[in-house]
Amino acid sequence: MPRVAVFSAQPYDRRFFTEACAGRDIDLQFHEVTLTPDSAVLAQGADGVCAFVNDHLDAEVLTALAGFGVRFIAMRCAGFNNVDLAAAERLGLAVARVPAYSPEAVAEHALALLLTLNRRTHRAFNRVREGNFMLEGLLGMTLAGKTVGLIGTGRIGIATARIFRGFGCRLLGEDRYPNDAFQALDGEYVSRERLLAESDVISLHCPLNDDTRYLIDEQALSLLKPGAMLINTSRGGLIDTRAAIAALKTRRLGGLAIDVYEQETSLFFRDHSGDIIDDDVFQRLTTFPNVLITGHQGFFTVEALTEIAEVTLANIDAMSRGLPCANRVTQEG
């Protein structure tokens, strides 16, 4: 029976993984702490590690894990930009991920962020509770007929495009791998420059890697259609946050809604309500009335969590037995 150390384990991880593990010969050891060089010792004696988006899996940590006898890494997410794949291969560590889980969950959250930001429903909610029924400051725009630019048209991007299409929006896309499903929705692939210049709303749905880090930087923001809104439910590092703040101050960026943040590791998935948050960039973001932030909850639906647990456990079963794993990731892709 393989023994697996599960890091960054939240109560919902325990629930869904325990339920999915019923009838499987897998011993899950849950740890609330993030995987770091200091906490890696908790994997001593384990055959594998199950990690999440903010766990550290650089060469130092992977070397320590291999020394403890760990043979595989099961990522319970789609992204693996936090894994040093070269080091993993050198150390003989197999790595697998969950390539897609309920893409509609993230797509729907992207739309929820946009609708809330656009129509100021979060502000209206608080006003009404205080007996204030004034509409000044709550003005939004009608989405029907507006142009939406999607950077990344994989499964989540397509799920998002379908919803926007239902709103009657014009769709522009940018992706190095064009998707027939996007064109079937009457989407048009264009250059990134044109997408930024023509879109009323831009939604990011691409992975984080060396090519996409800070794809929304000062130069990209300077190309925006004045007043355009930017939505990010993918990875925080896609946006240069300081540049976004500058664009918000000049009104070039009309609104920002993010479910991810480039320095979220020390913030998200924890209760800091009694703490002083010393991230000045994050705190500056929260002062803007046209900025909406959620704590990486786009995936957080029953259906998505069920699928994540099922696929992760199947990956663990295959890797622990030395069987082919369709979701294994390597340097070559």
N, C-alpha and C positions, 0 to 999 in steps of 0.2 A: 504494500500500500504506500503510494508516494506521500510524502509529508511536504506541505507547502506553507511557507510563511507569507501571510497576506499583510502587506503594509498599507498605511493610510486608511485603515479600515474604519468606516463609519457604521452606525447602527443599521443603516439600510443595506450595507454590504453584507453584514452578518446575516440579516434576514433572507435576502435573495440568494446568497451563495449557499446558506445552510439548506434552504428549501430545494435548490437545484441539485445539491449534493446528495440528497436522499437516494439511497440505492447504489451510490457510487463508492468505490473503494479509494477515497481520497481523504487524507487527514489535513484539514485546514486549521492553521494556527493564526488567529487574528491579532494584529498589532495596530494600535491607534496611531503610533508615531510614523512620521514620514521616513522613508528609507534614505539614510545618509551614511557617510563614513562611520559615524559614531553608533548608529543604530543597526548597522549591517550585522553585528554580532548576534542579533536576535534570530538570524537565519541559520545559525550554527546547527548542524544535524539535519537540516531540511534538504530535500531533493530539488525543490524549486522555490521560486519567489513569484508572488503575484503583486504587480505594482500598478500605480495609477499615474496620472498626468504630472503631478508635482513631486514624484519620487526621483531621487538622484541615482542615475545608473551610468555614471561616467567610469572611466578606466579604473580609478581608485576603488570605487565601490564594487565593480565587477570582479576585480582581482581579489578583493576580500571575500566576496561570495564564493568564487571558485575555490579559494583556499578552505572554506568551510564545507566544501563538498556539494555545493549547489550545481545542478546540471542544466537548468533551464529557467527562462524568465517568461512569465505569462503576463502580458500587458492587458489590463481589462479596459481598454480604450482603443480608439482607432489610431491615434497619433503615437509615434515612437521617437520623436525628435529629442527626447531626454535620454535616449539609450545610445551609448557609444558602440555601434554595431561592429566596427573594426576590432575593438577590444574584445567584444563578446565572441567573435569568430576566432580570434587568436587564442582565447581561453577555452574554446570548445563549448561555449554556452549557447544553447538554442534559444531563439527569441520568437515569440508569436504574439499576435495582437487580435483584436476584434475589429475587422475591417469596416463593418457597417452594422449599426444597430438602430433600428427604428429611425431612419433618416427623417421621417416626418416629425419626430419629437423635436429635433433641433430646428427644423424648418418652421414649425409652428411657434417655437419660442422666438425665433427671429422676427416673425410677424407680430407676435405679442409685444415685443420691444418697440417695433416701429409704430404700431397703432397707439401704444401708450405714450410714446414720445411725441408723436404727431398731434394727437388730440388732447394731450395733457391730462389724461384720465387719472393719473396718480395725484396730480395737484387738485383736480376737481373733487376727488374722493375726500381729501383732507379738508377742502373748503366747506363742502356740504356738511361734514361732521361738526364743523364749527358754526354752522348756520349762515355761511356766506354763499350766496347763490349768484354772485356777480360773474359774468362771463369774460370780462376783460382779462387778457393774459392767457386765455385758453384757445386762441384761434389756431386752427390747423388747416391742412389742405386736403382736398379730395384726391384720393389715390387713383381713381379711375382716369385713364388717359395719361397718367404720368409715366416717365421713363425710369425703369429700374435696371441698374447694372449689376450683374452677378459675376464676381471674380472667383472662378472655380465652378465647374458645372458637372461635378461628380454626383453621387447619389443624393447627398444633402442639397447641393445646389439645384438639382433637378426638382426635388421635392419642394423647394422654396419657389422655384420658377412656376410650378403648377399653381401654387396658391396665388402668386402675383398675377398670373394669367387670369385666374378667376376674378380678380379685382378689376380686370380690364386694363392692365398695365402693358406698356410696350417693353419688350425684353431685349436687353443687350448683354452679351456675354464675352468673357475673355478667359481662355484656357488653352494651354499648349496641346491638349488632347481634345479636340472638338467632339461633342456628343450628339449623335443623331436625335436623341430624345429632346434635346434643347431646341433643335431646329424644327422638330415636329410641333413644338409649342409656338411656332412662328418667332422663335428667338433668333437674333442676328449676332454672329460673332464679329467683333470689331477690335481694333487696337485698344490697348489700355488707355492711351491718351484720349481717344475719342469717347470711350466709355465714361471716363472721369468728367469730360467736358459736357456731355449731353445728359447724364443721369440726374434725376431728382433724388433718387435713393440709390445707395451703393451698399451691397451686402457681400461680405467676405465668406467664402466657403472653400478655401484651399488649405493644404497642409503647411506647416512651418518647416522650412529648411533654409539652406544658405541662399537659395535663389529668391525666396519669398520674405525673408526677414526684413522688416521695415519697408514692405512694398508700398505702404501708405506713409510716405515721408514728406518732408517740406516741399519737395519738388512736385510730388503727386498731388498734394493738397492745393498747391498753387494752380493746378489745372482744373479744379472742381468748378462745376457750375455754381455760382454764388448762392448760398443758402441750402445746398444739398445736404442730405442726412446720410450718415455713415453707420452701418450696423455690422458688428463683429461677434459672431458666435463660434468662431473657429479656434484661433490661438492668439493670445495677447501680443506676441512678438511680431505679428503682421503689421501692427501700427506703431509708429514712433509717437509715443504718448505726448512728449514735450512739444513735438511739431503740431499735434492735434490741438493741444491747448492754445498754442499761438494762433492757429486757424480759427478756433472758437472765439478768441478775443478780437480778431479782425472781422468776424462775422462771415468769413469765406465759408466756413463749415457751419451749417445751420443747425445741426443737432448731431449728437453722438450717443449711440446705445451700444453697450458692450456687456457681454456675458463672460468675457475673458479679459485678463490684464497682464501685461508683460512681466510684472513683478508680483504675480498673485501667489507664488509659492508660500510666502510667509503670512498671507492674509486669508485666502479662501479655505473653505471647509473647516473653519474654526470660529468660535465665538469670541470676538474682541470687544463686545459691548461695554466691558468694564475696563478696557485698556486705552492707553493713549497711542493712537496709530502714528508712527513716526515717518511714514512714507509721505513726504511733502507733495510729490507729484500726484499721488492718488487723492490726497486730501484736497488738492487744488481742483481736481476734476469734480469732486462732490459739491463745489461751490457754484457750479454753473446750473442755471435753471433748465437748460436745454441738453443736459447730460443725464442719461439713465444707466445705472449699473446694477447688474445682478451677479451673484456669486457662482458662476459656472454651473448653472442649473439646467442648461438646455437639454441635456440628456435625461433629465430626472422625471421619467414617467415609469409606470408599472411595466409597460410593454418593453421599454428599452432596458430597464434593469434586469428583467427576466431574460432577455436575449443575451445581454452581456454575461450574465452568470452562466448560462447554458453553453455559449460558445467558448468562454474562457475555460470552463471545466473540460470541454471536449479537447481543447488545445493541450491542457495539462495531461489528460489521459494519453493522447497521442505522443507527446514529447517524453513523458515518463517511461513509456514502453518502447521508445525508439522507432515509432511508426511514422510514416509520412504525415505531415501536418500542412494542410492547405493554407493555413493562415500564418505560416512561418515567414519572417522577414530577414533579409540579408542585405549586405552592402550593395549587391547587384540589383536589388529590388524584388 
